[in-house]
Amino acid sequence: MPNNPNIPNSNETIDDILERMDELLDKATGVPFTNKKGLVDIEQLREYIDSIRYNLPTEIKKAKQMVADRFDIIKGANASAEDIIKNAETRASKLVSEEEIVKQATAAAKEITSKARQMDLEIKKAMVEKLDGILSETEASINKSLSEIKAMRNAIRTVSQRASSGQSQSKE
């Protein structure tokens, strides 16, 4: 099996396998007296389809891992922001309680808290935008692969139907 260059392996991407399917269709032997009909190695095509089915879950696992990573990053950002806020509050509460110092400490604590919250919002926004972009690209890739698979299945069905109708006509 590894000696045959036409047989896909698990190291290939779905795009590689679809490219091989396209090459198989390009190499199809034409059916005499028909327009745009050809004979295709059905077993080879089935092997390609099985390879796509085998490799598709890998793509889905990668997308799920990206989503899980996003939650971990947001959780870490929230924990970091909470630590900053707690440190600011602790620092403010430890300041000497004299009136002027208390006023300065309160103002500093509010400023630090405000900056920490702003930083938390910026981190969350940046992470959401980045992860949205990654997930959007993943979704587009999966949708493209799915569209290509659907188109290939329709083409195979058309070829199969034409071949079947050609055989039934030749028997008559």
Summary of the structure (lengths in Angstrom):
residues: 172
radius of gyration: 30.3
end to end distance: 40.2
largest distance: 107.7
contacts: 428
relative contact order: 0.11
helix: 81%
strand: 2%
